[in-house]
Amino acid sequence: MKLNDTDVLTLEHEKITKLLHSRKYFLRFPHKLEKEYRYHYQNEAAREFRTRGVIIFLLYVLLSLGIYQLLPASQVWNWFVLYSWVGSCVFVGWVLSLFKRFSQWFDVYTCVCCSLAIAITFVITVVLASGESSILYHAAMMYAVVIVYGFVGMRFYTATLAGWSGGLLGILVTHYIKHPIDWTILHRTYTFSSFLGMSLVFATDHRHRQNYLQGLLNAVQAKQLEVLSHQDVLTGLANRRYLDMVMQREWDRAMRHQTPLAIMMVDVDFFKNYNDHLGHIEGDYCLKLIADGIAKIATRSDDFVARYGGEEFFLLFAMTEEAQAILQAKRLLEVINDLAIPHPVSTISKSVTISIGLASTVPQMGQRPVDFIKKVDQALYKAKSQGRNGFVVAEI
Ligand SMILES: Nc1nc2c(ncn2[C@@H]2O[C@H](COP(=O)(O)OP(=O)(O)OP(=O)(O)O)[C@@H](O)[C@H]2O)c(=O)[nH]1
């Protein structure tokens, strides 16, 4: 495994930054992100509505009391019967928000409840408003419209749909009961407050999306930092610090499940000569090629490759017996030979070669990973002394 996550994270980082700085996403993200955003948003909005619903309901009760005190006695009963339907809509929306399994339907149920609440307020206003109390009804309708847009927590399109469909429903009902509509005053109240509400919810929706993108960006940056702290800069493999963590984790796991754990230590042959002859930059390039070659044989998700230091590499294979580890060592020697990186000053080959020490063990209580590594390191130097370009299995 090479820590290629960095490439994916860099791409992700670029994508989000671009989106954050573009003005295109105002109220809609690209398809996949929009889907994720909605999922996240609906859950959060439903959770917030559990508190907001109570506040809206209290405001509704306070307003009702205010209206009740100011209305002429002849209108109180009619108004009370009709207006209590608005309260019922708020209440139903709030009750639904208490059930987490309905969160994914937050947009739908709030849209329906708000649309009905506006339609009822609309009809009450048109039918009951007359004389001195008229202004009271219209003020209450404006209040309801602004609440729907600004406080419920719907996205721009849903709130707009709820606001205008509520008005349309109100008009249809008013026509149905054949009651005249005073369009002039209605435009000054309902239409005006609808546009006011739309600009409010537009700004909120946009800001919410911006915060969401910023949150994603922070998460990607945190992940990038984490990967960087685990990565060897030159080769892109895991670094020594990360190796120590993984080795301990895999050792403990293998001990718990009593499964074999194999490790391999790899050292480039005559690398000092290579560096001295071709220079440090060529040496770096050679190490990168070898790292890529080594990463090729660690194909399983549990396989782990790290740069142990200098021109030494470390491979870890969970649940791997000695015989399988030997096969891997043979494959690795082939891979490096196939790379055919010219080595003008090697006394054993025309190209760069490696030596390998390896072993597999089922860790037991009282054994330490550091001793296991030491034995494999000794096997590696045995491979060197036996002529290089080969492997030696350590006796555990
Ligand atoms: N270019 C480059 N060279 C490195 C790096 N890290 C270590 N080296 C060099 O690797 C060489 C290691 O040399 P030695 O440990 O003497 O081993 P060797 O020459 O490979 O000899 P054998 O291991 O016995 O085959 C040294 O010259 C180090 O300077 C690196 O990051 N880049």
The ligand as an ORCA input file, in Angstrom:
! r2SCAN-3c Opt
* xyz 0 1
  N      20.022      9.514     -2.677
  C      19.746      9.132     -1.445
  N      20.635      8.382     -0.788
  C      20.359      7.956      0.446
  C      19.165      8.298      1.083
  N      19.159      7.727      2.312
  C      20.331      7.061      2.439
  N      21.052      7.187      1.321
  C      22.373      6.665      1.018
  O      22.335      5.248      0.998
  C      23.654      4.787      1.202
  C      23.602      3.569      2.066
  O      24.890      2.995      2.020
  P      25.323      1.778      2.938
  O      24.457      1.714      4.149
  O      26.790      1.884      3.144
  O      24.975      0.531      2.120
  P      25.262      0.096      0.617
  O      26.217      0.961     -0.078
  O      23.915     -0.034     -0.043
  O      25.897     -1.289      0.782
  P      25.174     -2.643      1.099
  O      23.933     -2.326      1.862
  O      26.171     -3.401      1.956
  O      24.904     -3.312     -0.180
  C      24.441      5.949      1.801
  O      25.359      6.434      0.847
  C      23.396      7.001      2.084
  O      23.874      8.300      1.868
  C      18.241      9.123      0.364
  O      17.166      9.488      0.843
  N      18.586      9.513     -0.885
*
